[in-house]
Amino acid sequence: MLCAGAVALVVLTTPEAAHAQIESRIPIAIFAVPGDPDSLDAAALVEHAMEENVGAYRGFRLVPAESVLDRAAWDRVERARQEARVNLAKGRTLYENLDLGEAVKRLSAARQSYERHMLFGGAEKEHMDVLAFLGASHILQGSEGAGTEVFRRMVLLNPAASFDAQVFPPKIIDRFDAVRRDLRAAPRCVITAEANIPGARVYVDGRFRGATPVRVEEIYCGEHYVTIRARGCLPHHEIVKVAAGEVAASVSVQLIPPGQGERVAGLAGALGETPPGDAVPDALAELGRLLGVDQAIVAVAKRSGDQISVHASVYDLMGRSRIKSGKQVFARYAPSFAGDIDIFTASLYLDIGGKQIATAGGADDEMDSRRAPAGRGKTADAEPIHQQWWFWAGIVLVIGAAVGVPLAVFSGKGSAAPPPVGPEGPPGFEPFGPR
């Protein structure tokens, strides 16, 4: 008889380890500039779409131009974002294991991080996943009121939110659908946003809504998070509350470039004045030094009616050369717009740091997961294989088999005569058959 013992190894992801993962990624910046004065909104849209794409790949560390204005603040935001992702991954695992109490704690912490630090820009899908799993965990452990409140928040923030039936049970989906039906009759409101800098990007509840000045219509009355971003300025964050009896709420801000803000904005604006070439433009080289990035994507966007033409190039700032470029025309209001620009952006960096992620990890799978219903696809920064319980259980079984089989063979010697062995092995032995 063989008695086997195993030592369980537990690997924990700490905030410090998460920050080290961030620092190990390839730092990259994105600059979309208008091809003419009438294309400010097109440039804002393209820059947002490219940031969404590049920011979703774990091989890159997206460095926005605003980070150079307050490095310490940006570092805190990145830490908070990474901690939120860790809590989302662990909370989802706990939910799947029906450890609902602990799941609520983890997911509540993730929700708090996303909402406290205004992390919605570039992380809307993650925030919806947090709310979906948090609401489901509340309801499954009997807290119907808390779960309904979370689902209501989901619908208020994103009326198009949906659940993956392969992840959530019918009870959860039915409850969410009931909340959505109840809100259909809720009053709708308008939010307008303007800034002293034309073409500033406006986000409402993490969703890109256009460039200033912008009017956001048909949103549910209630509390909404508004963020306004302009190159060379620190982001403006504001919580807007629109009461049911009110028609609209306005956000009007004066964005003032602090410190090196004017220089950053000026250098970025100069990128549109130089035709893309094989050499790194001087303005881009200077921006790279200021931001501390190794690579950059420069896109010139021009709008003509409902068409947006984009000419984009990827530059290696260390080697001071252009890696790849591409041109494409997009139909702004086509249903396939988001997918088309996703594919175009990914095609630009397949030959640099994103190659392993896009091929081995599956570029199409990652892009699909960002547009999928809540719960679908891999959670951002999910736990590595070596942190999964089944990985170590498999290791224990393999070690047990490797040690136990030889011992069993040796202990059986002398107890009975072994069967005759022919060219094909002992009777009943299949060299490559199932064991």
N, C-alpha and C positions, 0 to 999 in steps of 0.2 A: 504494500500500500504506500502510495506517495502522497505526502502532505506538502502542499505548496503554499508559500506565503508571498504577499505582494506589498510593496510600499507605494502608497498613493502620493503622487506629486501634484500639488495644487499651484497653479500659476495665476497670479492676480494682476490685473491691469490697473496701475495707479495713475493719478494725474501726471506725475513726473514721467512715467513711462510713455503715456500718451503724448506728452509734449515732445519727448525724444523722437517718437514716430513722426510728428509733424516736421521736426527739424531735418529728418533724414530724406524728406521728399525734395524733388527738384523744384526750386523756386522759379516761378514764371509769372509774368505780368501780361495784361491784355490792354491794348489801346485801340479803340474804334473811333475814327475821326470822320467828320462829314466831308463828302466830296464837294459840296457847295453849301452856301448859307441856308438853303431850303431843306437840307437833309439832316438837321440836328436831331430830329426825332428818329430817323432811320439809324443814325450812329448810336444813339442811346439804346435802341432796341437790339442792335447787333452786339454791342458790348455786353449787354445783360445776358443775351442768349449764349454767347461764348463763355462768359464767366460761369454760367450755370453748368455748361458742358465740362469745361476744364476743372472746375471746382469739385465735380463729382468723381473724378479719377483720383485714386489714393496714391498714385505715383507722383502727383504734382502738389505743390504748396502754392496756391494762388495768392499773390501779393498785390492787393489793390493800391492804387496811387495814394489813397488817403493814409495808408499805414506809415508813410515817412513823416507825416505831420505830427503824430503822437505815437511813437513806437511802443511805449509802455502800455497805453490804452489798447492798442491793437493786439499786443501780446496777451493781455488779459482776456480779450474777446476770443482769441484763438484757443486759449486754454479752456474757457467756458464752453466753447463749441465742441471741443474734443471730449470734455467731461460729459456733456449732454449726449454725445454719440455713444460713449461707453455705457452710460446709464440706459439708453434706449436698447442697445444690444443685449445687455444683461436683463433688463426688464422684459424683453420679448422672450428670452430663454426661460425666465421664471414663469411667465404666463403659459408658455407651451408645456411646462412641467407642472402646471396647476398650483404653483406656489404663489397664490394670488396676493396674499398679504405683502410679501416681499416685492412682488411685481409692482404693486401700487406704490410702494416707497421709492423704488428705482425710477419708475416712470413719472412720478410726481416731481422728483428731483430734476429729471430731464426737462419736463414742461416748464418748471420754474426757471431753469437756465435759459431756455429758448426765449421765454417771454420777458425775463428781466433784462437780458442783454440784447434784445432786439436782433436775434440771430436769424430772423426769417429770410432775409435776402440770401438766396442761394441754398436755402435749407427748408423750403416749404414742404416738400415731400416728407422729410424727416419729422417735421413738427406735426404733420397730419398723422404719421405713423404713431408718434408718441400719444396723441389724443385718442387714436383708435384703440390701441392696446390698453391704455389707462381706463377708458370708458368701459371696455369689455371686461377688464379685471374687476372693476367696481361692481358691475352687474352680476357677474358670475359668483361673486362672494356675497351677494345679497344686498348691496348698497345701490338700489335702483335710482334713488334721487341723485346721488353723486355721479353715477354713470350717465344719467340723462342730461345733467348739467354739462358734462364734458362733450357729449354728442351734440348738444345744442351749440356749444362753442365751435365745434368743427364745422357745422353748417353755416354759422354766421361768418366764419373766416373764409370758408371755401364752399359755396353752394354746390359745386360739382364734385365734392368729395364722395368716394364710394368705398365699399368694403370688398375684400377678396373672399369669395365663398369657400375657397379651398383652405383658408386660414381660420376664419371665424364661423362659429356655429350659427344655424338659422335663428336661434333666439336673439343673438346679438344683432344680426342684420335686420331682423324684423323690428327690433327696438329702435335702431338708427333710422330706418325708413319711416317709422311712426313719428319720430322727432322732426324729420324733414317735412312730412305732411303737415304737421302742426304749424310749422314756420312758413308754409307757403302763403298763408293769408297775412303774415306779418308785414307791417308797412316798410316800404323801401325809401332810401334817402340818397342824397348826393353829397360827395365830397369834392371840393375844388382845391387845387394846390398850385401855387405860383411862387417864383423865386426871382431875385434880382439877376440871376444867371440863367439865360434861356438855354433850354436843352438839358436841364438837370433831371436826373432820373427820379421817378416817383414810385414808391412801393406802398401799397396798402395791404396790411396783414401779410407781408412777405411776397405778394404777387406784384410783378411789374405792371404798372398801369399807364406808362407813357412818359413823355418828357414835358417839363414845364413850358407853358401853362397847360394844365390838364384838368379835365372834368370827369370824375368817376361816377357813373350813374348806376342805378338799380342795385345798390348794396343794402343789406339789412340794417335797419337802425340799431344802434347800440354802440359798443366800444370798439374802436378800431385803432390799429397801430399804423402810423404813417412815417415813412422814412424818405428823406430827400437827399440825394447824393449828387455832388458836382465835383468834377476833377479839380484838385487843388484846394478843396474845402473839406472840413470835417463833416461827417454825415449829421443831418438834423433829424432827431427822433422826437415824435410827439404822439401822445395818446389823445385821440379825438372821440368825444362822446356825442352822439347824435340822438336826441330824445325822439320818441315816437311822434310827438306833435310837431317836430321841426322838419323842415324840408331839406336843409342843406347845412353843411359845416365847411368852413374855409380854413386853409392853412397857408399862411403867407410868411415867408422867411427872407431875411437878409443874410446871405451866405458870404462870409468874409474870409478870404484865404489867409491863414495864419502862417507865420514863419516862412518856410520855403514853398508855400502854396502857390504863390504867383509864378514862381519859377517852374514848378511842376506843370501847372496849367499851360504856361507858355511853351515849354518843351514839347508837351503832348500835342498842342495845336500846330506846332511846326512840322509834325509828322505828315500832315496832310498836304504840305507844301512841296514835299520832295517825292518824286515818282519812285515807286518801289524798285529797288535794284539789288544786286548781289551783295553789295557792301552794307554794313550796318550804318544807318544814318547817324550823324554826330549827336542829334537830339536824343535818339533812342539809346545811344551808348551812355550819355549823361544820365538819362532816366534810369538805366540799368544800375549805374553806380549808386545813385541816390536810394533806390529801392532794394539793392542787394540781390538782384535776380540774375540767373544764368541764361534764361531764355525769355523771349517775348514774342507775342503775336500782335501784329499791326494790321488793322483792317480799315480800308477806306470804303465807306458806305455812301451810296447816292440813291436818292428816291426819285422815281418818275411815275407819278400816279400811284397805282397800287403795287408797282414793281420796285424792288430794292436790289440794286446790283452791289456785290461785295467783291473787292479785290484784297485778299489777305495774304500775308507772308509770315513765316516763322523764322526768327533769327536766333542764332547762337551768339550770345553776347560775349562769351568767353573767347570763342574763336573768331569773333567779328565777321561772321559770314551769314548769308541767308541759306536756310536749310531747304525750305520748300515754299511754294506759293500756289495759289489757286484763285479762280474767278468763278462766280456763279450768280445767277439772277433768281431771286425768290419772289413768289407771289405773297404779299404781306398778309392777306386775309384768307389764304387757302388753308384748309384743315391740316394739310401736311407741312405747314410752315415750320413748326417746332421740330418735327422729325427731320426735315430737309436740312435745316441749319445745324442740327446736331451732327448729322452724317458729314456735312461739309467741314465742320470744325474738327471732328475727330480725324478726318482724312489728312488734315494739315500736319498733325503731330505723330502720325504712325511711325515715322522714321526717327523719332527722338525718344525722350524719356518715357513717353506713353506707350511704346511699342509692346512691351510685355503685358501691360494691362489690357490694351485693346485687343491683342491676339489671344493670349493665354486666358485672360479674364473674361473676354467676350465683350467687345465694344457694343454690339447690338443688344446683348442682354442687359448691360448697365443702363443704356439709354432707355430701353423698354421699362426697366424697373423704376426709373424716375417718373414715368408717366402712368404707372400702373396703379390700381386701386390700393388703398391702405392695406399694408401687410404683405403685398406681393413683392417677391424678389428678396435679395439679400439686404439685410440691414447695414447701413453705413458703418464701416469699421467694426463689423461683427467679430466675435471672438475667433482667433485662429484655431486650426484643427487641433493643435496640441493642447488647447484649453477645453476641449470637449470631453465629456466623461466617457463616451463610447470609444474615443481614441485610445485612452489608457486601458480600458477594459479589453480592447483588442490586443494591446501590447502584452497584458498579463496572460491572456489566452495563448498567444504565440510563444511566450517564454515557458509557460507551463507545458505546452506540447513539446517544445524543444528539449526540455529537461526530462519530462515524464516518459516519453516514448523510449529513449535509450535505456532508462532505468527499468522500465517494464520488460524490455527485451532481455536485459541481463538477469533480472530476478527470475525470469521464466526458464533459464537454462537449467537443465538437469531434471526438470519436473516432467518432461515428456519429450519423446524423440521428435525433432523438427521434421516437418513434411519435406519430401524431396523437392529440390529446386531445379527447375528446368531452364531453358533459355529465356522463357517469358516470366520467370520469377515463381514464387510459391503459388499453389492453386488458389484461384480467386483474386489474385493480386493484379490490379490494373495500374500500370506505371503513371498514367496521366488521367485516370478516372476520378470520380468524386470520392472524397474521403469522409 
